[in-house]
Amino acid sequence: MQHKLNTRFLYRGVNENLYRATETKLSPRAPGQEFKRSIYFGEEAYWGDGSVHGESETNAVIMHQRNSAKYPTSGISTTPIFENAARYATHDGKYHSGCVYKIDVNLLSQCGVKAFPVDQHAVRPAIPNDREIILVANDFGTLPDEIIIEIIEVTSPSQAA
């Protein structure tokens, strides 16, 4: 299901090591895996959290936003808030620098990318202030370069001086 987004741009912050390792591409943790997930009893699924019975995109959104390292998907987390993406890029000062991808929302559908706003799936998003939107390519792989309109280098505020 394609959702209407109330923002023009989305941002994805990555640290300098990941930027180089992925050769500047926005690749998911589980490329090729359909963006659906079954929820199992006792697997951090909670009554009333938005999870549904059986395999669904909603379950994939909920588990991805909770912990994408533990529950990898073919989705890529983004935020409409540049400052949050910049903070993720440097991991709050752990890295000297990083990169923030600026993504044009108007290019998503024509480039075969679906957007899943977390707050439209999870009853209580894990990080509500991020206003996270998970992007998924139609082939469940790397997001197309065409949606990226700029890559902005950022420096950790604690190391900028």
N, C-alpha and C positions, 0 to 999 in steps of 0.2 A: 504494500500500500504506500503510495507516494504522498507525502505530507507537504502542505504549504508552509514555507518558512517565512518568518517575519523579520528577516535580516537580509542584507545584500551580500555580506561577506562572512566567511567562516575562516578560522585560523587553526593551524596545527603546529604545535611547537615540538621540535626534536633536538636532542643534544648533538653536539658536533660529531661524536663517534657514530651515532646512529645515522646521521646525515651522510657521512662518508660510507658507512657499511652498506647502506641501501642504494648507493649511487644516485642520490638525490630523489629517489622515487618514494612515493607513499604506498608502502606495501604492508598488508595486514599480517598478523601473527600466524594466521591459519589460511594461507591462500588456497583457493580452489574448493574450500569447504563451504557448502551451502549455508547461507545466513539463516539458520534455524537451529533450535536447540530443544531437546526434551529436558524436562525438569524431573529430578528424582527426589523422593522423600529424604530429607536430611541433608540436602545439598545446598544449603543456604537459601532455599526457597521458603518464604514465609507466607502464612495465611494473610491475604489482603495486600500483598506487595505488588500485585499486577500479573503475577505468573499465571499461566493457563495450563490446563491439562493437555498433554501430548506435545508434539513438536510444533514450534511456532517461531516466527520472527520476534514476537514480543518477548519470549523467554530468552532469545539470543541477546536482545537489547538489554534486558535486566541483568543478566549474568555478565555481559561484556562491561557494562558501566560499573558493576560492583568490583570486578577484578579481572581485567583483560589478560593478565599474565597467567592467572590460574584457570580462567575459562576463555581460551583464545578463540577468536572468530575471524571471519573474513571482513570484519568492519574496521574502520579507522575513526578514532575519536577526534572530534573537532569542537570548537567553541566559537561563538560570535564575539567573544571578548578578547581583543588582542593582548592585553596585559596578562591574562591568564595563560594564554599560549606562550608568551615570552617567559613567564615563570616556569612553565613545564620544560621549555627548551634548555634552561640552565639548571633545572631541578633545584630551584631556590638557592642557587649559588654553588652547587656541587661542581658544575661545569663552568669554565670561564666564559664560553660562548655557545651559541646554538643558532638554529634557524627556525623562522616562523613562515610557514606556507600560507599565503593569502589565496583563498579559494572563492571564485565567483559563483554564487548560488544560481544565477541565471543560466549557467552553462551545465549544470548537473544533469538535467533530464536529456538534453540533446547529446550528452557524452555517455549516456547509459549508467548514471550513478543515482542510486536511491538514497534518500536522507531519512533517518529515523531519529526524531527528537526524543530524547530520553524521557522528558517529562510527559510525553503522550503515551508512554508505556509503563513506566515505573511509578508506583504510587508515591514513593519517597525516594527520589534520586539520591545516589550516594554522595554526590557533590553538587547540590542544587545551584550554587552560585556560578558554576561553569556553564549552565544552560547547554549542556552537552548535546551534540548532534552526531550520530554515528553515520558515516558514509560507507556505502557498499557498492562496488562495481558490479555491473550485470554479470560478469564472468567470475565474480567472487575473488578477483585478483587485485593487482596493483591499480590504484586510481589513475585515470588517464591524465597525462601532463597538461592537456588542453584546459582543464578546470583550474589550474594553478596560474594565477596572473602575476604573482610576484613571490620571491623568496627573500625574506628580510633577515639579515644577520642581527642577532641581539647579543648583548654582553651582560653578564651577571652584574647587577647593581653593586654588589659587594666587591667586585673586582674592577669596576669601571674607573675608579679613582687613580 
